Amino acid sequence: MNKFLIVGGGSMGKRRIRCLLANEVAAEQVRLVDLREDRRAEVWAKHQVACFEHIEQGLTWEPDVVLVSVPGAYHVPVCLAALEAGKHVFCEVPLSTNLEGIDQLVTLAAEKQLVVAPGCDWAFNPLNQ
């Protein structure tokens, strides 16, 4: 039974929760991290998904995968925190808004043999068919 930690409760984070639940992942296997109490309350009310305020709390829950859905400028620090904790990562695009920390991210993922998967919807765009 895999455990999924979504970091960021905006539109994409909520979409990731809905997608996981729609694919028969139990609410007990999903947690959200968001600084905003209103977002945490909304996710609990709609989906009964428990929440944390800070990523450190979420990582102590020992998820298998961290889904990064915060604004792009914060992607790399969240990805690095997840990798340092030994977690696989899915990251919304863009991976970053600059190249700072990218080399460290690539090196850490390789050293720990962890997957870092960027979001990509172009494969499903009708223009690419």
Secondary structure, 3 states (H helix, E strand, C coil): CCCEEEECCCHHHHHHHHHHHHCCCCHHHEEEECCCHHHHHHHHHHHCCEEECCHHHHHHCCCCEEEECCCHHHHHHHHHHHHHCCCEEEECCCCCCCCCCHHHHHHHHHHHCCCEEECCCHHHCHHHC
